[in-house]
Amino acid sequence: MRVLRPVRVRQVSAGLAVGAAVSALLSLALSLGTTRFFFDGEEIQVVTRVASGETAGDGGGLDTFTWVGPTVLAAVLLAAAAVAAVGASRTDRPGPWGAAAQQLAAGATGLLAGVTGLLVVFEVSEVSTYRLGEGVVTRWGPAPAVLAVAAVLALAAALTARRGSATVLATIGAEGTS
Amino acid sequence: MTGPSPSWSPPPVQYPQPGGQVAWAGGVAAPPVPGPPRSPVDVGGVLRLVSGGLLVAAGVLTAIACALTMYAIDGFSDGSPFEATAWSDSGDRYPTPVRWGIPMAVVATVLVVGGVLLLASRWAVRLRGAAAATGTAAVGGVLAVGWMVGSYVGGLADLLRETGADVGGGSEALDTGGGTVLLQIALWTALAAVVPLVLAPVADAVRARTTAGGAR
């Protein structure tokens, strides 16, 4: 009978948490969106929103939107969740390490989901605003998608932190049957 | 004549009444009076109730914030202020309208669900793991929303101030709306719920150890 050993599942949870943390940090190097302004078919200005809230290019005067703080906090929580999951994977028995790993990963999931949702509604508004303008093209950047992936990985880490069933396959009276 | 006379009657016997004073001989210790068994207080359960209540309160505050003004900008030349709620705004000129209400409503829902689960987990032990995880995720969500929306509104106020200074004392000014303020209150309320949520399992472990020690 095959059983899902908690030790293995917790190791997988730690890996998922690390993957989510890396994805979250990767989003800090990516853009939310890029708006290109054209005049007579020639590109005259490019404005790119980045994680720090600044706009790469000549984007002075625009409102700023930053996602560095919650994303870094989520990455820190995920790193702590990975450490706790590794600590929990030393034994098949349930314990405080598994519970801590699950709670840390769940908190990071909420953070990343919140950040992703806000980025999406912000960029949807941005795209819809510039859609009406002549000679303006706004394209989505990869940051929301990468953050969504990080949120899914963090959710998987939270779900697997306390999964699995111990291998208690007792053979009662096996010696007396032979 | 051997029997008692017809006028004789036995002396009255004083039986001790329950609850009455009993005199003990000197030097003899009174037996211990066993009282009703004392059940240890379920501190973990109380902490879960507190945490769940705070989460529900934070969810209600976030839901109310969705319906209030997030910020207003006064000082336009035509005299009409620009007002933005979490769902709409009063114009399309400045700044970009953003529908914050969608993530705010989702976060409010998760906060209320997490709070109710925590309240229920006071009695349903099987729910404790899921309730704690949901509650923590809800706190993370409201932390992200409150942090980023507050940062956006603050940044917008700074931008208007700097822009006004650049053009020679422009009069446009941003007033933080009740929605933003309520969202910050919800954020801190939810963060306060984390403390009893983290302490509840510790209290459970202490109680279990105390009970095991008493049984031994």
Contacts between the chains, C-beta under 8 A, distances in Angstrom:
chain1	res1	chain2	res2	distance
A	53	B	151	7.8
A	53	B	155	6.6
A	61	B	159	7.5
A	61	B	163	6.5
A	63	B	95	4.6
A	63	B	96	6.5
A	63	B	152	7.0
A	63	B	155	6.7
A	63	B	156	5.2
A	63	B	159	6.2
A	64	B	152	7.4
A	64	B	155	4.4
A	64	B	156	7.9
A	64	B	159	7.0
A	65	B	148	7.4
A	65	B	152	5.6
A	65	B	155	7.7
A	66	B	148	7.4
A	66	B	151	6.0
A	66	B	155	7.6
A	67	B	148	6.4
A	69	B	147	6.0
A	69	B	151	7.4
A	70	B	143	6.7
A	70	B	144	4.4
A	70	B	147	5.4
A	70	B	148	6.4
A	73	B	143	7.7
A	74	B	140	7.4
A	77	B	140	7.9
A	96	B	201	7.1
A	96	B	205	7.9
A	99	B	129	7.1
A	99	B	132	7.5
A	99	B	201	6.5
A	102	B	129	7.1
A	102	B	132	7.8
A	102	B	133	5.5
A	103	B	132	5.9
A	103	B	133	6.3
A	103	B	136	4.8
A	103	B	198	7.8
A	104	B	136	7.9
A	106	B	132	7.9
A	106	B	133	4.1
A	106	B	134	7.4
A	106	B	136	4.4
A	106	B	137	4.3
A	106	B	140	7.2
A	107	B	136	4.4
A	107	B	137	6.5
A	107	B	139	6.4
A	107	B	140	4.2
A	108	B	140	6.5
A	109	B	137	5.2
A	109	B	140	6.6
A	110	B	110	7.4
A	110	B	136	6.9
A	110	B	137	3.8
A	110	B	138	6.1
A	110	B	139	6.5
A	110	B	140	2.6
A	110	B	141	4.0
A	110	B	142	7.8
A	110	B	143	7.4
A	110	B	144	7.0
A	111	B	140	4.0
A	111	B	141	7.2
A	111	B	143	6.2
A	111	B	144	4.8
A	112	B	140	7.9
A	112	B	144	7.7
A	113	B	137	7.7
A	113	B	140	7.7
A	113	B	141	6.0
A	113	B	144	7.7
A	114	B	103	6.1
A	114	B	107	6.4
A	114	B	140	6.7
A	114	B	141	4.3
A	114	B	142	7.4
A	114	B	143	7.2
A	114	B	144	2.9
A	114	B	145	5.0
A	114	B	148	7.6
A	115	B	144	4.9
A	115	B	148	6.8
A	117	B	102	6.8
A	117	B	103	3.6
A	117	B	106	6.6
A	117	B	145	7.7
A	118	B	100	7.3
A	118	B	103	5.4
A	118	B	144	6.9
A	118	B	145	6.4
A	118	B	148	5.1
A	118	B	149	7.3
A	121	B	98	6.0
A	121	B	99	5.1
A	121	B	100	6.6
A	121	B	102	5.4
A	121	B	103	6.3
A	122	B	96	7.9
A	122	B	98	5.2
A	124	B	99	7.6
A	125	B	96	5.4
A	125	B	97	5.6
A	125	B	98	4.6
A	125	B	99	6.5
A	126	B	96	5.7
A	129	B	92	7.3
A	129	B	96	5.2
A	129	B	97	7.3
A	158	B	133	6.0
A	158	B	137	7.5
A	162	B	129	6.4
